[in-house]
Amino acid sequence: MIDEALTEIVDVVRRDGWSHPAAAEETGPYSVLASLALHLVDLSAAGPFALFPAVFGALERWLARGDAAIRNVLIVGLIEDLQNISLNRGIALDSWEEWLGTRSRDAWDVVMGMWAGRVTPDALKAYVEGRPADAEPTT
């Protein structure tokens, strides 16, 4: 299912002429999504934004229907990378808010909370797995 989620999200951007480095595909989904995050940050700085509704719509759908593995790849591999790359490029994180749906906004806030020390890594893991934040961690 991870491949299906990646294909749907990445194909939106491929139709616009983007392609991720071959090495990213060979190293796995996190590398593909990191490359995609870099591309989206580049677009956010210069425009156009025409792709954003479709990309973030697909992200929203997969966060809703995906299992813990898919949610982990999307939250850590795309959402967290969007935040980190944006911060490193001096792009305000709130500039992404208009593109986030309900689930992606929740994930965005949880990741930001973890880096701010308001959310523990175990609570982030619980969130990704769809468990209550105070549940016993899985091993």
N, CA, C and O atoms as a MOPAC input file, in Angstrom:
PM7 MOZYME 1SCF
protein

 N      0.79400 1    -1.19400 1     0.00000 1
 C      0.00000 1     0.00000 1     0.00000 1
 C      0.84800 1     1.27400 1     0.00000 1
 O      0.40600 1     2.30800 1    -0.50000 1
 N      2.05500 1     1.20900 1     0.55300 1
 C      2.92000 1     2.39400 1     0.55600 1
 C      3.21200 1     2.81200 1    -0.88200 1
 O      3.17800 1     3.99900 1    -1.20500 1
 N      3.49800 1     1.84100 1    -1.74000 1
 C      3.77700 1     2.16800 1    -3.14100 1
 C      2.57800 1     2.84700 1    -3.79700 1
 O      2.74000 1     3.77900 1    -4.58400 1
 N      1.38500 1     2.38100 1    -3.47300 1
 C      0.17000 1     2.96900 1    -4.03500 1
 C      0.00600 1     4.42500 1    -3.58800 1
 O     -0.33900 1     5.29300 1    -4.39000 1
 N      0.25500 1     4.68100 1    -2.31000 1
 C      0.15400 1     6.04900 1    -1.77900 1
 C      1.19500 1     6.95200 1    -2.42700 1
 O      0.88300 1     8.06300 1    -2.85600 1
 N      2.43000 1     6.47000 1    -2.49600 1
 C      3.49200 1     7.27100 1    -3.12300 1
 C      3.18600 1     7.55800 1    -4.58300 1
 O      3.37300 1     8.67700 1    -5.05900 1
 N      2.72100 1     6.55700 1    -5.27800 1
 C      2.41300 1     6.73900 1    -6.69500 1
 C      1.36400 1     7.81900 1    -6.88000 1
 O      1.51600 1     8.69000 1    -7.73700 1
 N      0.30300 1     7.77300 1    -6.09000 1
 C     -0.75900 1     8.77000 1    -6.23600 1
 C     -0.24100 1    10.18000 1    -5.96100 1
 O     -0.54400 1    11.11100 1    -6.70800 1
 N      0.53100 1    10.33600 1    -4.90700 1
 C      1.02700 1    11.66500 1    -4.53900 1
 C      2.08400 1    12.15400 1    -5.52800 1
 O      2.02800 1    13.29500 1    -5.98500 1
 N      3.02600 1    11.31000 1    -5.84900 1
 C      4.12700 1    11.69900 1    -6.72800 1
 C      3.65700 1    11.90500 1    -8.16300 1
 O      4.18300 1    12.77200 1    -8.86000 1
 N      2.67900 1    11.12700 1    -8.61600 1
 C      2.20600 1    11.27300 1    -9.99500 1
 C      1.60100 1    12.64500 1   -10.25400 1
 O      1.66400 1    13.13900 1   -11.38000 1
 N      1.02400 1    13.26100 1    -9.25100 1
 C      0.48900 1    14.61700 1    -9.41400 1
 C      1.60400 1    15.55200 1    -9.87200 1
 O      1.41000 1    16.36800 1   -10.77400 1
 N      2.76500 1    15.42900 1    -9.24900 1
 C      3.87600 1    16.32100 1    -9.54500 1
 C      4.59600 1    15.88700 1   -10.82100 1
 O      5.11100 1    16.72400 1   -11.56200 1
 N      4.63000 1    14.60100 1   -11.07000 1
 C      5.25400 1    14.10900 1   -12.31300 1
 C      4.53700 1    14.64400 1   -13.54200 1
 O      5.17200 1    14.95300 1   -14.55100 1
 N      3.20700 1    14.75600 1   -13.45900 1
 C      2.44400 1    15.27300 1   -14.60400 1
 C      2.84200 1    16.70800 1   -14.92800 1
 O      2.61600 1    17.18500 1   -16.04000 1
 N      3.43200 1    17.38900 1   -13.96000 1
 C      3.87200 1    18.76200 1   -14.17500 1
 C      5.34000 1    18.82800 1   -14.60300 1
 O      5.90500 1    19.91400 1   -14.73400 1
 N      5.94900 1    17.67300 1   -14.81800 1
 C      7.31300 1    17.64600 1   -15.31600 1
 C      8.39100 1    17.35700 1   -14.28100 1
 O      9.56800 1    17.28200 1   -14.63400 1
 N      8.02400 1    17.19200 1   -13.01400 1
 C      9.01800 1    16.89800 1   -11.99200 1
 C      9.35200 1    15.41500 1   -12.00300 1
 O      8.49000 1    14.56800 1   -12.23900 1
 N     10.59600 1    15.12400 1   -11.74900 1
 C     10.98500 1    13.73700 1   -11.51300 1
 C     12.01900 1    13.73700 1   -10.40100 1
 O     12.90300 1    14.59200 1   -10.35200 1
 N     11.89700 1    12.78600 1    -9.53300 1
 C     12.85800 1    12.69200 1    -8.44100 1
 C     14.10400 1    11.98400 1    -8.94200 1
 O     14.06100 1    11.22100 1    -9.90700 1
 N     15.21200 1    12.24900 1    -8.26700 1
 C     16.44600 1    11.57000 1    -8.67500 1
 C     16.28900 1    10.05400 1    -8.59900 1
 O     15.65900 1     9.53300 1    -7.67900 1
 N     16.85700 1     9.36200 1    -9.55700 1
 C     16.76400 1     7.89800 1    -9.57200 1
 C     17.29000 1     7.30800 1    -8.27800 1
 O     16.75400 1     6.31300 1    -7.78900 1
 N     18.32500 1     7.90000 1    -7.71900 1
 C     18.88900 1     7.37500 1    -6.47700 1
 C     17.86200 1     7.41100 1    -5.35100 1
 O     17.86800 1     6.53500 1    -4.48700 1
 N     16.98200 1     8.40500 1    -5.34600 1
 C     15.95500 1     8.47800 1    -4.30500 1
 C     15.01700 1     7.28400 1    -4.39500 1
 O     14.65800 1     6.69100 1    -3.37800 1
 N     14.62000 1     6.93400 1    -5.61800 1
 C     13.72200 1     5.79600 1    -5.78500 1
 C     14.38800 1     4.50100 1    -5.32700 1
 O     13.73400 1     3.62600 1    -4.76000 1
 N     15.66900 1     4.38500 1    -5.57100 1
 C     16.39300 1     3.18100 1    -5.19900 1
 C     16.57600 1     3.06500 1    -3.69500 1
 O     16.73100 1     1.95700 1    -3.18300 1
 N     16.56100 1     4.18300 1    -2.97500 1
 C     16.79300 1     4.12300 1    -1.53500 1
 C     15.50700 1     4.07700 1    -0.72900 1
 O     15.55700 1     3.92700 1     0.49100 1
 N     14.36900 1     4.19900 1    -1.37100 1
 C     13.11300 1     3.99500 1    -0.67800 1
 C     12.20800 1     5.20500 1    -0.59300 1
 O     12.53600 1     6.29000 1    -1.07200 1
 N     11.05100 1     4.98900 1     0.03400 1
 C     10.00700 1     6.01700 1     0.03700 1
 C     10.39100 1     7.30200 1     0.76900 1
 O      9.95400 1     8.38200 1     0.37300 1
 N     11.19100 1     7.20900 1     1.81800 1
 C     11.56600 1     8.42300 1     2.54300 1
 C     12.40900 1     9.35000 1     1.66300 1
 O     12.26100 1    10.57100 1     1.71900 1
 N     13.28700 1     8.76700 1     0.85700 1
 C     14.10000 1     9.57600 1    -0.04800 1
 C     13.25500 1    10.20800 1    -1.14300 1
 O     13.47100 1    11.36300 1    -1.50900 1
 N     12.29700 1     9.45600 1    -1.66400 1
 C     11.40300 1    10.00400 1    -2.68300 1
 C     10.62600 1    11.18200 1    -2.10500 1
 O     10.51300 1    12.22800 1    -2.74300 1
 N     10.09300 1    11.01300 1    -0.90000 1
 C      9.30200 1    12.08100 1    -0.29600 1
 C     10.16600 1    13.26600 1     0.11500 1
 O      9.70300 1    14.40600 1     0.07400 1
 N     11.40800 1    13.02100 1     0.50800 1
 C     12.31400 1    14.13400 1     0.81600 1
 C     12.57600 1    14.95400 1    -0.44600 1
 O     12.59800 1    16.18400 1    -0.40400 1
 N     12.77100 1    14.27000 1    -1.55200 1
 C     12.97500 1    14.95600 1    -2.82300 1
 C     11.71900 1    15.73600 1    -3.22000 1
 O     11.80900 1    16.86200 1    -3.70900 1
 N     10.56400 1    15.13700 1    -3.01000 1
 C      9.30300 1    15.82200 1    -3.29400 1
 C      9.13600 1    17.03800 1    -2.39300 1
 O      8.72800 1    18.10100 1    -2.86100 1
 N      9.44500 1    16.89600 1    -1.11300 1
 C      9.34000 1    18.02100 1    -0.18100 1
 C     10.23400 1    19.17100 1    -0.63000 1
 O      9.81800 1    20.33000 1    -0.59200 1
 N     11.43600 1    18.86800 1    -1.04800 1
 C     12.34900 1    19.89700 1    -1.54300 1
 C     11.75100 1    20.61400 1    -2.75300 1
 O     11.82800 1    21.83800 1    -2.85300 1
 N     11.16900 1    19.86400 1    -3.65200 1
 C     10.53900 1    20.45100 1    -4.82900 1
 C      9.36000 1    21.34700 1    -4.43700 1
 O      9.20600 1    22.44500 1    -4.97400 1
 N      8.53600 1    20.88100 1    -3.50800 1
 C      7.38000 1    21.68000 1    -3.07300 1
 C      7.82500 1    22.96500 1    -2.38800 1
 O      7.21300 1    24.01600 1    -2.57500 1
 N      8.88000 1    22.88300 1    -1.60100 1
 C      9.40800 1    24.09500 1    -0.95700 1
 C      9.92800 1    25.05600 1    -2.02100 1
 O      9.69200 1    26.26200 1    -1.93600 1
 N     10.62700 1    24.53800 1    -3.01400 1
 C     11.08600 1    25.39900 1    -4.11200 1
 C      9.90400 1    26.07400 1    -4.79700 1
 O      9.95500 1    27.27000 1    -5.08200 1
 N      8.84200 1    25.32000 1    -5.06400 1
 C      7.64900 1    25.90400 1    -5.68100 1
 C      6.99900 1    26.94200 1    -4.77200 1
 O      6.51200 1    27.97100 1    -5.24000 1
 N      6.99700 1    26.66400 1    -3.47200 1
 C      6.34100 1    27.59900 1    -2.54600 1
 C      7.05400 1    28.94300 1    -2.51200 1
 O      6.43600 1    29.97500 1    -2.25200 1
 N      8.35400 1    28.92400 1    -2.77700 1
 C      9.12700 1    30.16400 1    -2.76400 1
 C      8.92100 1    30.97300 1    -4.03900 1
 O      9.00100 1    32.20100 1    -4.02400 1
 N      8.65700 1    30.27700 1    -5.14200 1
 C      8.58600 1    30.95800 1    -6.42400 1
 C      7.22800 1    30.84700 1    -7.12000 1
 O      6.92600 1    31.62600 1    -8.02400 1
 N      6.40500 1    29.87200 1    -6.69300 1
 C      5.16000 1    29.60400 1    -7.39100 1
 C      5.47800 1    28.78300 1    -8.61900 1
 O      6.66200 1    28.59500 1    -8.89800 1
 N      4.56100 1    28.29900 1    -9.34600 1
 C      3.12800 1    28.41400 1    -9.14100 1
 C      2.62800 1    27.39900 1    -8.11900 1
 O      3.33400 1    26.45500 1    -7.76400 1
 N      1.41700 1    27.60500 1    -7.66000 1
 C      0.83300 1    26.74700 1    -6.63200 1
 C     -0.22000 1    25.80300 1    -7.19400 1
 O     -0.92900 1    25.15200 1    -6.42700 1
 N     -0.33600 1    25.71500 1    -8.49600 1
 C     -1.39700 1    24.93600 1    -9.13000 1
 C     -1.40400 1    23.47000 1    -8.69800 1
 O     -2.46400 1    22.84600 1    -8.65000 1
 N     -0.23800 1    22.91900 1    -8.38500 1
 C     -0.15000 1    21.51400 1    -7.98200 1
 C     -0.58300 1    21.27100 1    -6.54200 1
 O     -0.98500 1    20.16100 1    -6.19300 1
 N     -0.50500 1    22.27900 1    -5.72100 1
 C     -0.67900 1    22.08100 1    -4.28900 1
 C     -2.02900 1    21.47900 1    -3.89600 1
 O     -2.04900 1    20.57800 1    -3.05800 1
 N     -3.15300 1    21.92400 1    -4.45200 1
 C     -4.41400 1    21.29800 1    -4.04300 1
 C     -4.44400 1    19.79200 1    -4.31200 1
 O     -4.93700 1    19.03000 1    -3.48100 1
 N     -3.92800 1    19.35800 1    -5.45300 1
 C     -3.93400 1    17.93300 1    -5.76900 1
 C     -2.95700 1    17.15700 1    -4.89200 1
 O     -3.28300 1    16.06800 1    -4.41800 1
 N     -1.76100 1    17.70700 1    -4.67100 1
 C     -0.76800 1    17.02300 1    -3.83200 1
 C     -1.29500 1    16.88900 1    -2.40500 1
 O     -1.27200 1    15.80300 1    -1.82600 1
 N     -1.76500 1    17.99100 1    -1.84700 1
 C     -2.21800 1    17.94600 1    -0.46800 1
 C     -3.55000 1    17.21700 1    -0.32400 1
 O     -3.84100 1    16.67500 1     0.74200 1
 N     -4.36000 1    17.19600 1    -1.37700 1
 C     -5.57600 1    16.39000 1    -1.36300 1
 C     -5.25200 1    14.90400 1    -1.29600 1
 O     -5.88000 1    14.15900 1    -0.54400 1
 N     -4.26300 1    14.47500 1    -2.09000 1
 C     -3.83200 1    13.07300 1    -2.05400 1
 C     -3.22500 1    12.73500 1    -0.69700 1
 O     -3.48200 1    11.66400 1    -0.14800 1
 N     -2.42400 1    13.64300 1    -0.15800 1
 C     -1.85500 1    13.43800 1     1.17300 1
 C     -2.96400 1    13.24500 1     2.20000 1
 O     -2.90100 1    12.33900 1     3.03000 1
 N     -3.96200 1    14.08800 1     2.13800 1
 C     -5.08700 1    14.01600 1     3.07300 1
 C     -5.81200 1    12.67100 1     2.96700 1
 O     -6.12400 1    12.04600 1     3.98000 1
 N     -6.07300 1    12.24000 1     1.74900 1
 C     -6.77000 1    10.95500 1     1.55200 1
 C     -5.96800 1     9.79400 1     2.12500 1
 O     -6.53100 1     8.90400 1     2.76200 1
 N     -4.64100 1     9.79800 1     1.90100 1
 C     -3.83600 1     8.68000 1     2.39100 1
 C     -3.64400 1     8.72800 1     3.90500 1
 O     -3.52700 1     7.68200 1     4.54300 1
 N     -3.61100 1     9.91000 1     4.48100 1
 C     -3.56000 1     9.98000 1     5.94700 1
 C     -4.84900 1     9.43200 1     6.54100 1
 O     -4.83300 1     8.86100 1     7.63100 1
 N     -5.96000 1     9.59800 1     5.84100 1
 C     -7.25400 1     9.11100 1     6.32800 1
 C     -7.39300 1     7.59500 1     6.19000 1
 O     -7.91000 1     6.93400 1     7.09000 1
 N     -6.93800 1     7.05100 1     5.07800 1
 C     -7.20100 1     5.63600 1     4.83000 1
 C     -5.99500 1     4.72900 1     4.99300 1
 O     -6.12600 1     3.50500 1     4.96200 1
 N     -4.83000 1     5.31700 1     5.16300 1
 C     -3.61700 1     4.51700 1     5.25000 1
 C     -3.42400 1     3.88100 1     6.61700 1
 O     -3.96600 1     4.34400 1     7.62100 1
 N     -2.64500 1     2.81700 1     6.63100 1
 C     -2.30300 1     2.17000 1     7.89200 1
 C     -1.14200 1     2.92200 1     8.54800 1
 O     -0.69300 1     3.95000 1     8.04200 1
 N     -0.66700 1     2.40200 1     9.66700 1
 C      0.39400 1     3.07600 1    10.42900 1
 C      1.66500 1     3.25000 1     9.59500 1
 O      2.34000 1     4.27200 1     9.71200 1
 N      1.99700 1     2.27200 1     8.76100 1
 C      3.20900 1     2.37400 1     7.94300 1
 C      3.09300 1     3.51700 1     6.93900 1
 O      4.04400 1     4.27500 1     6.74300 1
 N      1.94900 1     3.63700 1     6.31400 1
 C      1.74500 1     4.72100 1     5.35500 1
 C      1.75000 1     6.06300 1     6.07300 1
 O      2.38700 1     7.01300 1     5.61700 1
 N      1.04700 1     6.14100 1     7.18600 1
 C      1.00900 1     7.39100 1     7.94300 1
 C      2.41800 1     7.78900 1     8.37200 1
 O      2.76600 1     8.96900 1     8.31500 1
 N      3.22100 1     6.84100 1     8.79300 1
 C      4.59200 1     7.14200 1     9.20600 1
 C      5.40400 1     7.70900 1     8.04400 1
 O      6.08900 1     8.72100 1     8.19800 1
 N      5.33000 1     7.06700 1     6.89500 1
 C      6.07500 1     7.53400 1     5.72700 1
 C      5.63000 1     8.94300 1     5.35800 1
 O      6.46700 1     9.79800 1     5.06600 1
 N      4.33900 1     9.19200 1     5.36600 1
 C      3.84000 1    10.50600 1     4.96000 1
 C      4.11800 1    11.58600 1     5.99500 1
 O      4.44200 1    12.71900 1     5.64000 1
 N      3.99500 1    11.24300 1     7.26400 1
 C      4.21700 1    12.24700 1     8.31100 1
 C      5.70100 1    12.55000 1     8.46600 1
 O      6.09900 1    13.71400 1     8.49500 1
 N      6.51100 1    11.51600 1     8.56500 1
 C      7.94500 1    11.71200 1     8.76000 1
 C      8.64800 1    12.02100 1     7.43700 1
 O      9.58100 1    12.82400 1     7.40000 1
 N      8.20500 1    11.39100 1     6.36400 1
 C      8.88400 1    11.54600 1     5.09300 1
 C      8.46500 1    12.75200 1     4.28400 1
 O      9.22400 1    13.20400 1     3.42600 1
 N      7.28400 1    13.28500 1     4.52800 1
 C      6.85800 1    14.45400 1     3.75700 1
 C      6.57900 1    15.65300 1     4.66200 1
 O      7.16400 1    16.72000 1     4.47400 1
 N      5.70200 1    15.48800 1     5.62900 1
 C      5.33000 1    16.62900 1     6.46800 1
 C      6.52500 1    17.16000 1     7.25500 1
 O      6.77800 1    18.36400 1     7.26800 1
 N      7.25400 1    16.26700 1     7.90700 1
 C      8.40900 1    16.72500 1     8.68400 1
 C      9.47800 1    17.33200 1     7.76900 1
 O     10.10300 1    18.33200 1     8.12200 1
 N      9.68600 1    16.73000 1     6.60100 1
 C     10.66500 1    17.29200 1     5.66500 1
 C     10.22800 1    18.65700 1     5.14600 1
 O     11.06200 1    19.54900 1     4.99300 1
 N      8.93600 1    18.83600 1     4.87100 1
 C      8.45500 1    20.16200 1     4.45700 1
 C      8.78300 1    21.20900 1     5.52000 1
 O      9.21600 1    22.31700 1     5.20400 1
 N      8.57100 1    20.84300 1     6.77300 1
 C      8.86200 1    21.78300 1     7.85800 1
 C     10.35300 1    22.08600 1     7.94000 1
 O     10.75000 1    23.25000 1     7.99700 1
 N     11.16700 1    21.05700 1     7.94700 1
 C     12.61200 1    21.25700 1     8.09100 1
 C     13.21500 1    22.04000 1     6.92300 1
 O     14.01000 1    22.95900 1     7.12700 1
 N     12.83900 1    21.67600 1     5.72500 1
 C     13.38800 1    22.37000 1     4.55500 1
 C     12.90500 1    23.81400 1     4.53700 1
 O     13.67300 1    24.72500 1     4.23000 1
 N     11.63600 1    24.02300 1     4.86400 1
 C     11.09700 1    25.39100 1     4.90900 1
 C     11.86900 1    26.23700 1     5.90400 1
 O     12.26600 1    27.35900 1     5.59100 1
 N     12.08200 1    25.71100 1     7.09700 1
 C     12.81400 1    26.45900 1     8.12000 1
 C     14.23700 1    26.76900 1     7.66500 1
 O     14.74200 1    27.87000 1     7.88700 1
 N     14.87400 1    25.80000 1     7.03300 1
 C     16.24100 1    26.01600 1     6.54300 1
 C     16.31000 1    27.02500 1     5.40500 1
 O     17.36200 1    27.61700 1     5.16200 1
 N     15.20600 1    27.22300 1     4.71200 1
 C     15.16000 1    28.17300 1     3.60700 1
 C     14.54200 1    29.51500 1     4.01300 1
 O     14.41200 1    30.41500 1     3.18400 1
 N     14.16400 1    29.64800 1     5.28300 1
 C     13.57300 1    30.90100 1     5.75000 1
 C     12.12800 1    31.09200 1     5.32500 1
 O     11.64300 1    32.22100 1     5.25400 1
 N     11.44200 1    29.99900 1     5.04200 1
 C     10.03600 1    30.06800 1     4.64000 1
 C      9.18300 1    29.82800 1     5.88400 1
 O      9.36400 1    28.83900 1     6.59400 1
 N      8.25900 1    30.74100 1     6.13300 1
 C      7.39300 1    30.64200 1     7.30700 1
 C      6.53700 1    29.38100 1     7.23200 1
 O      5.93100 1    29.09000 1     6.20100 1
 N      6.49400 1    28.63900 1     8.33300 1
 C      5.71100 1    27.40800 1     8.35100 1
 C      4.22800 1    27.66600 1     8.15200 1
 O      3.52100 1    26.83400 1     7.58400 1
 N      3.75500 1    28.81600 1     8.61500 1
 C      2.33000 1    29.08300 1     8.45600 1
 C      1.93400 1    29.32800 1     7.00300 1
 O      0.74300 1    29.37800 1     6.69400 1
 N      2.90100 1    29.48000 1     6.11100 1
 C      2.57500 1    29.64700 1     4.69500 1
 C      1.99700 1    28.36900 1     4.08500 1
 O      1.39400 1    28.40700 1     3.01300 1
 N      2.18200 1    27.24200 1     4.76900 1
 C      1.66100 1    25.96100 1     4.28600 1
 C      0.22100 1    25.71700 1     4.72900 1
 O     -0.45900 1    24.85300 1     4.17600 1
 N     -0.24300 1    26.46200 1     5.70800 1
 C     -1.53600 1    26.15300 1     6.33700 1
 C     -2.70300 1    26.13300 1     5.37100 1
 O     -3.61700 1    25.32500 1     5.53600 1
 N     -2.70100 1    26.99500 1     4.37200 1
 C     -3.83800 1    27.02500 1     3.45800 1
 C     -3.97300 1    25.74400 1     2.64400 1
 O     -5.04800 1    25.45600 1     2.11600 1
 N     -2.90800 1    24.98400 1     2.53900 1
 C     -2.94700 1    23.76000 1     1.73400 1
 C     -3.26300 1    22.52300 1     2.56500 1
 O     -3.57900 1    21.47100 1     2.00900 1
 N     -3.18300 1    22.63600 1     3.87500 1
 C     -3.37700 1    21.48200 1     4.74800 1
 C     -4.86200 1    21.21700 1     4.98500 1
 O     -5.64400 1    22.13800 1     5.22300 1
 N     -5.23200 1    19.94100 1     4.91600 1
 C     -6.58200 1    19.51900 1     5.28500 1
 C     -6.60900 1    19.20400 1     6.77000 1
 O     -5.63600 1    19.45100 1     7.48200 1
 N     -7.70100 1    18.67000 1     7.22400 1
 C     -7.87200 1    18.38000 1     8.64900 1
 C     -6.81200 1    17.41200 1     9.17400 1
 O     -6.17600 1    17.68200 1    10.19300 1
 N     -6.62200 1    16.30400 1     8.49400 1
 C     -5.66700 1    15.29200 1     8.96300 1
 C     -4.22000 1    15.74400 1     8.79800 1
 O     -3.39300 1    15.52600 1     9.68400 1
 N     -3.91700 1    16.36800 1     7.67700 1
 C     -2.53900 1    16.82600 1     7.48500 1
 C     -2.21100 1    17.98000 1     8.43100 1
 O     -1.06400 1    18.11300 1     8.85800 1
 N     -3.19100 1    18.81000 1     8.76300 1
 C     -2.96100 1    19.88500 1     9.73200 1
 C     -2.70200 1    19.28900 1    11.12800 1
 O     -1.82200 1    19.75600 1    11.85200 1
 N     -3.46600 1    18.26400 1    11.49600 1
 C     -3.23200 1    17.59700 1    12.78500 1
 C     -1.82300 1    17.01300 1    12.83500 1
 O     -1.10200 1    17.19000 1    13.81600 1
 N     -1.43800 1    16.31500 1    11.76700 1
 C     -0.09800 1    15.71800 1    11.71500 1
 C      0.96900 1    16.80700 1    11.76200 1
 O      1.97500 1    16.66400 1    12.45800 1
 N      0.75300 1    17.88900 1    11.02800 1
 C      1.66600 1    19.03800 1    11.00400 1
 C      1.87200 1    19.56300 1    12.42200 1
 O      3.00000 1    19.79700 1    12.85400 1
 N      0.76000 1    19.74300 1    13.13800 1
 C      0.81900 1    20.27700 1    14.50300 1
 C      1.51000 1    19.31700 1    15.47300 1
 O      2.24600 1    19.75400 1    16.35700 1
 N      1.27700 1    18.01700 1    15.31100 1
 C      1.92000 1    17.03200 1    16.18200 1
 C      3.42900 1    17.04700 1    15.96400 1
 O      4.19200 1    17.01100 1    16.93000 1
 N      3.86800 1    17.09900 1    14.71100 1
 C      5.30700 1    17.14700 1    14.42400 1
 C      5.91400 1    18.43600 1    14.98100 1
 O      6.98100 1    18.40800 1    15.59400 1
 N      5.23500 1    19.56100 1    14.76900 1
 C      5.74100 1    20.81800 1    15.32600 1
 C      5.80100 1    20.74600 1    16.85300 1
 O      6.74600 1    21.23900 1    17.46900 1
 N      4.79100 1    20.13200 1    17.44900 1
 C      4.76700 1    19.98200 1    18.90200 1
 C      5.90700 1    19.12600 1    19.41200 1
 O      6.45600 1    19.39300 1    20.48100 1
 N      6.26700 1    18.10300 1    18.66200 1
 C      7.38600 1    17.25800 1    19.09100 1
 C      8.68000 1    18.06400 1    19.08200 1
 O      9.45400 1    17.99900 1    20.03700 1
 N      8.92000 1    18.81900 1    18.02000 1
 C     10.15300 1    19.59700 1    17.94500 1
 C     10.17300 1    20.73700 1    18.95100 1
 O     11.24600 1    21.20600 1    19.32800 1
 N      9.00700 1    21.19000 1    19.39000 1
 C      8.93300 1    22.25700 1    20.39300 1
 C      8.96400 1    21.69300 1    21.81500 1
 O      9.00000 1    22.45100 1    22.78400 1
 N      8.95000 1    20.36100 1    21.93900 1
 C      9.00000 1    19.73700 1    23.24900 1
 C      7.64300 1    19.57100 1    23.92000 1
 O      7.57300 1    19.16900 1    25.08100 1
 N      6.56700 1    19.87500 1    23.20600 1
 C      5.21800 1    19.72000 1    23.76600 1
 C      4.65500 1    18.32500 1    23.54900 1
 O      3.71100 1    17.92200 1    24.22800 1
 N      5.23200 1    17.58200 1    22.60100 1
 C      4.79000 1    16.23600 1    22.26300 1
 C      6.00800 1    15.32600 1    22.38000 1
 O      7.05800 1    15.60800 1    21.80200 1
 N      5.86600 1    14.25000 1    23.11700 1
 C      6.98700 1    13.31600 1    23.25400 1
 C      7.12100 1    12.46300 1    21.99500 1
 O      6.15500 1    12.30100 1    21.25000 1
 N      8.30200 1    11.92300 1    21.75700 1
 C      8.44600 1    10.99800 1    20.62800 1
 C      7.48500 1     9.81400 1    20.72500 1
 O      6.97400 1     9.34800 1    19.70700 1
 N      7.23300 1     9.32000 1    21.95600 1
 C      6.27100 1     8.22200 1    22.11000 1
 C      4.86200 1     8.65500 1    21.72500 1
 O      4.11400 1     7.87500 1    21.13500 1
 N      4.49600 1     9.88900 1    22.05200 1
 C      3.17400 1    10.39100 1    21.68000 1
 C      3.07300 1    10.55700 1    20.16200 1
 O      2.02000 1    10.29600 1    19.58100 1
 N      4.14900 1    10.98600 1    19.52500 1
 C      4.16300 1    11.07200 1    18.06600 1
 C      3.98100 1     9.68900 1    17.46800 1
 O      3.19600 1     9.50700 1    16.53800 1
 N      4.70100 1     8.72000 1    17.99800 1
 C      4.57700 1     7.34700 1    17.50500 1
 C      3.15400 1     6.84100 1    17.68200 1
 O      2.60200 1     6.20500 1    16.78400 1
 N      2.56000 1     7.11900 1    18.83100 1
 C      1.17500 1     6.71700 1    19.08600 1
 C      0.23800 1     7.37700 1    18.08200 1
 O     -0.66700 1     6.72900 1    17.55700 1
 N      0.44800 1     8.64600 1    17.81600 1
 C     -0.37500 1     9.37100 1    16.84500 1
 C     -0.27200 1     8.71600 1    15.47000 1
 O     -1.28700 1     8.47000 1    14.81800 1
 N      0.94000 1     8.43900 1    15.03600 1
 C      1.15900 1     7.82200 1    13.72600 1
 C      0.46500 1     6.46200 1    13.65800 1
 O     -0.10900 1     6.10400 1    12.62900 1
 N      0.52000 1     5.71400 1    14.74600 1
 C     -0.08300 1     4.37800 1    14.78800 1
 C     -1.58800 1     4.41100 1    15.00900 1
 O     -2.25300 1     3.37600 1    14.95500 1
 N     -2.12200 1     5.60300 1    15.25800 1
 C     -3.56200 1     5.71600 1    15.48100 1
 C     -3.99800 1     5.31200 1    16.86900 1
 O     -5.17000 1     5.01300 1    17.09700 1
 N     -3.04100 1     5.30000 1    17.81500 1
 C     -3.35100 1     4.96100 1    19.20700 1
 C     -3.46600 1     6.24500 1    20.01300 1
 O     -2.91800 1     7.27500 1    19.62100 1
 N     -4.17000 1     6.19500 1    21.13000 1
 C     -4.17900 1     7.37400 1    22.01900 1
 C     -2.74700 1     7.68300 1    22.47100 1
 O     -1.94600 1     6.77000 1    22.67100 1
 N     -2.43600 1     8.94800 1    22.62800 1
 C     -1.08300 1     9.37200 1    22.97500 1
 C     -0.62200 1     8.80500 1    24.31300 1
 O      0.58100 1     8.68300 1    24.54100 1
 N     -1.54400 1     8.45800 1    25.19800 1
 C     -1.14900 1     7.94500 1    26.51200 1
 C     -1.13500 1     6.41700 1    26.55700 1
 O     -0.95400 1     5.83500 1    27.62600 1
 N     -1.32300 1     5.76200 1    25.41200 1
 C     -1.29800 1     4.29700 1    25.37300 1
 C      0.13800 1     3.80800 1    25.52900 1
 O      1.09500 1     4.53700 1    25.26700 1
 N      0.26200 1     2.56800 1    25.95900 1
 C      1.58300 1     1.97600 1    26.09700 1
 C      2.24600 1     1.87000 1    24.71500 1
 O      1.61100 1     1.43900 1    23.75200 1
 N      3.51500 1     2.26100 1    24.62300 1
 C      4.19900 1     2.15200 1    23.32300 1
 C      4.31100 1     0.71000 1    22.87700 1
 O      4.40700 1    -0.20600 1    23.69300 1
 N      4.29600 1     0.52500 1    21.56000 1
 C      4.51600 1    -0.81900 1    21.01800 1
 C      6.00100 1    -1.00200 1    20.77900 1
 O      6.73500 1    -0.02800 1    20.61300 1
 N      6.43500 1    -2.23400 1    20.76300 1
 C      7.86300 1    -2.49000 1    20.52200 1
 C      8.05300 1    -3.25200 1    19.25700 1
 O      9.18500 1    -3.56100 1    18.88600 1

